[in-house]
């Protein structure tokens, strides 16, 4: 029996086509070495599948990431080490830096860019230390895998407007949610001080409002 699929409306086809980036392919020269490196960082091993003529696919996923990485044999024509500027978003750059260094990644120091907008290529215009005001999006650290594929950590604590749909504000890991709750708790403590130190019975609603607005780039409550 043939099943008639529903036909999407013209507006749905034009205005709402979800395109979720879920896989990035990185070129490596030694699959087992790359697998050991990335799983050693604590990345989840999702698959290691072999096929005919030396074909092999390995998939790993960084903690809390909705996007996975694939490498292997005969999966890309790119030169090993040619993938650069791969960004891992973290909520605490110094904690993430220490965690990766403890797992064997050769980390740069934490840095910010002289221009203050985005980092330049390579090590150009890097200034040591996190962004002076710890501005969201402004602090970085870098490392490479054994082939030279280049990764950057970028600290993001509050999203710019439009980056996340207000109705779909989400957290990708328990750690991200915990950090957001800590920021909300600190902000709520200041809110109670301004209110004469009285306990706010509506704190759950205040927290919820803060978390959603922070995620979606709206003006935070005070």
C-alpha beads as a LAMMPS data file, in Angstrom:
LAMMPS data file: protein, C-alpha beads

222 atoms
221 bonds

1 atom types
1 bond types

-500.0 500.0 xlo xhi
-500.0 500.0 ylo yhi
-500.0 500.0 zlo zhi

Masses

1 110.0

Atoms # bond

1 1 1 0.000 0.000 0.000
2 1 1 1.385 3.381 -0.968
3 1 1 1.524 5.982 1.771
4 1 1 0.803 9.530 0.774
5 1 1 3.231 11.841 2.513
6 1 1 1.808 15.193 3.583
7 1 1 2.790 18.006 1.269
8 1 1 4.432 20.892 3.124
9 1 1 2.953 24.301 2.538
10 1 1 4.883 26.805 0.466
11 1 1 5.531 28.994 3.513
12 1 1 6.818 26.028 5.504
13 1 1 9.208 25.076 2.712
14 1 1 10.462 28.631 2.358
15 1 1 10.570 29.831 5.953
16 1 1 11.332 26.839 8.148
17 1 1 13.966 24.445 6.899
18 1 1 16.008 23.186 9.838
19 1 1 19.633 22.549 8.950
20 1 1 21.506 21.182 11.937
21 1 1 25.271 20.845 11.651
22 1 1 25.885 17.411 13.152
23 1 1 29.136 16.093 11.647
24 1 1 32.493 17.647 10.767
25 1 1 35.045 15.501 8.898
26 1 1 38.685 16.010 9.869
27 1 1 41.637 14.596 7.871
28 1 1 44.166 12.441 9.723
29 1 1 47.117 10.309 8.660
30 1 1 46.976 7.690 11.419
31 1 1 43.450 6.651 12.413
32 1 1 44.405 4.743 15.561
33 1 1 46.603 7.593 16.774
34 1 1 43.792 10.101 16.219
35 1 1 41.290 7.813 17.931
36 1 1 43.575 7.482 20.955
37 1 1 44.103 11.240 21.114
38 1 1 40.456 12.265 20.941
39 1 1 39.096 9.574 23.241
40 1 1 41.940 10.463 25.601
41 1 1 40.469 13.971 25.791
42 1 1 37.279 12.404 27.110
43 1 1 35.353 12.537 23.840
44 1 1 32.708 9.858 23.419
45 1 1 33.479 7.106 20.921
46 1 1 30.315 6.678 18.845
47 1 1 31.504 4.352 16.101
48 1 1 34.511 2.601 14.608
49 1 1 33.398 0.831 11.453
50 1 1 35.532 -0.760 8.739
51 1 1 34.589 -1.641 5.165
52 1 1 36.169 -2.919 1.997
53 1 1 39.501 -1.746 0.589
54 1 1 40.711 -0.193 3.833
55 1 1 37.674 2.041 4.288
56 1 1 37.208 3.019 7.951
57 1 1 35.023 5.529 9.765
58 1 1 35.551 6.641 13.354
59 1 1 33.107 9.056 14.989
60 1 1 33.722 10.874 18.269
61 1 1 31.756 13.570 20.056
62 1 1 33.039 16.221 22.496
63 1 1 31.208 16.286 25.856
64 1 1 27.954 18.233 25.568
65 1 1 28.307 18.798 21.821
66 1 1 25.401 18.231 19.392
67 1 1 28.003 17.993 16.602
68 1 1 30.292 14.985 16.144
69 1 1 33.667 14.559 14.394
70 1 1 34.444 11.881 11.829
71 1 1 37.881 10.776 10.673
72 1 1 39.187 7.589 9.145
73 1 1 40.568 6.056 5.983
74 1 1 39.229 7.060 2.557
75 1 1 36.656 9.424 4.037
76 1 1 38.152 12.718 2.808
77 1 1 40.589 13.912 0.161
78 1 1 41.778 16.784 2.366
79 1 1 45.389 16.765 3.544
80 1 1 45.946 15.572 7.127
81 1 1 46.208 18.534 9.461
82 1 1 44.474 20.953 7.081
83 1 1 41.369 21.430 9.241
84 1 1 41.827 24.702 11.144
85 1 1 39.704 27.016 13.273
86 1 1 37.471 24.319 14.742
87 1 1 35.760 25.929 17.732
88 1 1 34.749 24.294 20.989
89 1 1 32.460 26.554 23.024
90 1 1 32.950 26.492 26.802
91 1 1 31.495 28.450 29.700
92 1 1 34.738 28.681 31.701
93 1 1 37.879 29.021 29.561
94 1 1 40.361 28.481 32.390
95 1 1 38.620 25.367 33.714
96 1 1 38.350 23.887 30.207
97 1 1 41.993 24.756 29.489
98 1 1 43.142 22.941 32.627
99 1 1 40.936 19.922 31.907
100 1 1 42.265 19.409 28.374
101 1 1 45.865 20.000 29.436
102 1 1 45.485 17.330 32.129
103 1 1 44.332 14.881 29.433
104 1 1 47.373 15.394 27.237
105 1 1 46.461 18.257 24.896
106 1 1 49.350 20.680 24.319
107 1 1 47.485 23.892 25.050
108 1 1 48.383 27.467 24.227
109 1 1 47.928 29.918 27.042
110 1 1 44.509 31.513 27.458
111 1 1 44.429 34.611 25.259
112 1 1 42.257 37.377 23.859
113 1 1 42.580 39.253 20.581
114 1 1 43.967 42.771 20.294
115 1 1 41.046 43.779 18.083
116 1 1 38.419 42.483 20.461
117 1 1 36.082 41.244 17.725
118 1 1 37.323 37.756 16.812
119 1 1 40.725 36.116 16.855
120 1 1 43.089 36.647 13.924
121 1 1 44.712 33.853 11.947
122 1 1 47.350 31.743 13.615
123 1 1 48.888 33.495 16.604
124 1 1 48.548 37.004 15.149
125 1 1 47.560 39.764 17.595
126 1 1 47.123 37.432 20.546
127 1 1 47.318 39.057 23.965
128 1 1 47.899 36.877 27.031
129 1 1 45.109 36.171 29.466
130 1 1 41.324 36.131 29.133
131 1 1 39.473 39.184 27.852
132 1 1 40.027 42.028 30.370
133 1 1 36.300 42.351 31.128
134 1 1 35.716 38.606 30.596
135 1 1 33.372 39.575 27.789
136 1 1 31.397 36.685 26.329
137 1 1 32.952 35.456 23.052
138 1 1 36.239 37.220 23.877
139 1 1 38.532 34.621 25.500
140 1 1 40.291 31.773 23.690
141 1 1 42.813 28.950 23.958
142 1 1 44.118 26.677 21.227
143 1 1 45.524 23.192 20.705
144 1 1 46.182 20.785 17.825
145 1 1 45.762 17.064 17.322
146 1 1 48.788 14.905 16.360
147 1 1 48.313 15.753 12.659
148 1 1 48.083 19.488 13.278
149 1 1 44.325 19.943 12.896
150 1 1 43.724 23.137 14.853
151 1 1 41.142 23.619 17.598
152 1 1 40.150 26.666 19.616
153 1 1 38.279 26.949 22.876
154 1 1 36.043 30.019 23.000
155 1 1 34.358 31.192 26.180
156 1 1 30.676 32.036 25.714
157 1 1 28.596 32.874 28.770
158 1 1 25.808 34.969 27.229
159 1 1 24.547 34.699 23.663
160 1 1 24.116 37.674 21.367
161 1 1 20.543 38.419 20.239
162 1 1 19.137 36.097 17.616
163 1 1 21.595 33.249 18.210
164 1 1 19.006 31.122 19.978
165 1 1 15.249 31.121 19.503
166 1 1 13.637 32.310 22.741
167 1 1 11.160 29.462 22.591
168 1 1 13.910 26.934 22.099
169 1 1 16.527 28.032 24.639
170 1 1 18.414 24.888 25.584
171 1 1 21.500 23.678 27.422
172 1 1 23.648 21.008 25.840
173 1 1 24.971 19.491 29.064
174 1 1 24.416 19.360 32.801
175 1 1 27.653 21.321 33.247
176 1 1 26.419 24.179 31.061
177 1 1 23.149 24.301 32.994
178 1 1 25.000 24.282 36.326
179 1 1 27.197 27.209 35.253
180 1 1 24.122 29.126 34.073
181 1 1 22.402 28.476 37.409
182 1 1 25.455 29.817 39.250
183 1 1 25.319 33.030 37.202
184 1 1 21.581 33.300 37.830
185 1 1 22.115 32.747 41.557
186 1 1 24.731 35.504 41.724
187 1 1 22.494 37.910 39.798
188 1 1 19.509 37.012 41.966
189 1 1 21.545 37.666 45.095
190 1 1 22.173 41.207 43.837
191 1 1 18.462 41.507 43.020
192 1 1 17.546 40.617 46.627
193 1 1 20.118 43.119 47.967
194 1 1 18.517 45.885 45.929
195 1 1 15.174 44.824 47.374
196 1 1 16.367 45.365 50.940
197 1 1 17.658 41.848 51.492
198 1 1 14.193 40.298 51.574
199 1 1 13.840 36.679 50.494
200 1 1 12.233 36.523 47.061
201 1 1 9.491 33.896 47.145
202 1 1 9.259 34.072 43.355
203 1 1 12.897 33.085 42.858
204 1 1 12.087 30.065 40.617
205 1 1 10.293 32.335 38.136
206 1 1 13.142 34.892 38.345
207 1 1 15.740 32.190 37.660
208 1 1 13.737 30.839 34.726
209 1 1 13.369 34.306 33.227
210 1 1 17.104 34.961 33.654
211 1 1 18.163 31.656 32.067
212 1 1 15.944 32.054 29.012
213 1 1 16.901 35.700 28.458
214 1 1 20.608 34.976 28.847
215 1 1 20.411 32.132 26.334
216 1 1 18.443 34.151 23.798
217 1 1 20.414 37.395 24.109
218 1 1 17.657 39.508 25.660
219 1 1 18.075 42.162 28.364
220 1 1 18.672 40.386 31.663
221 1 1 16.338 40.972 34.623
222 1 1 17.522 43.079 37.540

Bonds

1 1 1 2
2 1 2 3
3 1 3 4
4 1 4 5
5 1 5 6
6 1 6 7
7 1 7 8
8 1 8 9
9 1 9 10
10 1 10 11
11 1 11 12
12 1 12 13
13 1 13 14
14 1 14 15
15 1 15 16
16 1 16 17
17 1 17 18
18 1 18 19
19 1 19 20
20 1 20 21
21 1 21 22
22 1 22 23
23 1 23 24
24 1 24 25
25 1 25 26
26 1 26 27
27 1 27 28
28 1 28 29
29 1 29 30
30 1 30 31
31 1 31 32
32 1 32 33
33 1 33 34
34 1 34 35
35 1 35 36
36 1 36 37
37 1 37 38
38 1 38 39
39 1 39 40
40 1 40 41
41 1 41 42
42 1 42 43
43 1 43 44
44 1 44 45
45 1 45 46
46 1 46 47
47 1 47 48
48 1 48 49
49 1 49 50
50 1 50 51
51 1 51 52
52 1 52 53
53 1 53 54
54 1 54 55
55 1 55 56
56 1 56 57
57 1 57 58
58 1 58 59
59 1 59 60
60 1 60 61
61 1 61 62
62 1 62 63
63 1 63 64
64 1 64 65
65 1 65 66
66 1 66 67
67 1 67 68
68 1 68 69
69 1 69 70
70 1 70 71
71 1 71 72
72 1 72 73
73 1 73 74
74 1 74 75
75 1 75 76
76 1 76 77
77 1 77 78
78 1 78 79
79 1 79 80
80 1 80 81
81 1 81 82
82 1 82 83
83 1 83 84
84 1 84 85
85 1 85 86
86 1 86 87
87 1 87 88
88 1 88 89
89 1 89 90
90 1 90 91
91 1 91 92
92 1 92 93
93 1 93 94
94 1 94 95
95 1 95 96
96 1 96 97
97 1 97 98
98 1 98 99
99 1 99 100
100 1 100 101
101 1 101 102
102 1 102 103
103 1 103 104
104 1 104 105
105 1 105 106
106 1 106 107
107 1 107 108
108 1 108 109
109 1 109 110
110 1 110 111
111 1 111 112
112 1 112 113
113 1 113 114
114 1 114 115
115 1 115 116
116 1 116 117
117 1 117 118
118 1 118 119
119 1 119 120
120 1 120 121
121 1 121 122
122 1 122 123
123 1 123 124
124 1 124 125
125 1 125 126
126 1 126 127
127 1 127 128
128 1 128 129
129 1 129 130
130 1 130 131
131 1 131 132
132 1 132 133
133 1 133 134
134 1 134 135
135 1 135 136
136 1 136 137
137 1 137 138
138 1 138 139
139 1 139 140
140 1 140 141
141 1 141 142
142 1 142 143
143 1 143 144
144 1 144 145
145 1 145 146
146 1 146 147
147 1 147 148
148 1 148 149
149 1 149 150
150 1 150 151
151 1 151 152
152 1 152 153
153 1 153 154
154 1 154 155
155 1 155 156
156 1 156 157
157 1 157 158
158 1 158 159
159 1 159 160
160 1 160 161
161 1 161 162
162 1 162 163
163 1 163 164
164 1 164 165
165 1 165 166
166 1 166 167
167 1 167 168
168 1 168 169
169 1 169 170
170 1 170 171
171 1 171 172
172 1 172 173
173 1 173 174
174 1 174 175
175 1 175 176
176 1 176 177
177 1 177 178
178 1 178 179
179 1 179 180
180 1 180 181
181 1 181 182
182 1 182 183
183 1 183 184
184 1 184 185
185 1 185 186
186 1 186 187
187 1 187 188
188 1 188 189
189 1 189 190
190 1 190 191
191 1 191 192
192 1 192 193
193 1 193 194
194 1 194 195
195 1 195 196
196 1 196 197
197 1 197 198
198 1 198 199
199 1 199 200
200 1 200 201
201 1 201 202
202 1 202 203
203 1 203 204
204 1 204 205
205 1 205 206
206 1 206 207
207 1 207 208
208 1 208 209
209 1 209 210
210 1 210 211
211 1 211 212
212 1 212 213
213 1 213 214
214 1 214 215
215 1 215 216
216 1 216 217
217 1 217 218
218 1 218 219
219 1 219 220
220 1 220 221
221 1 221 222
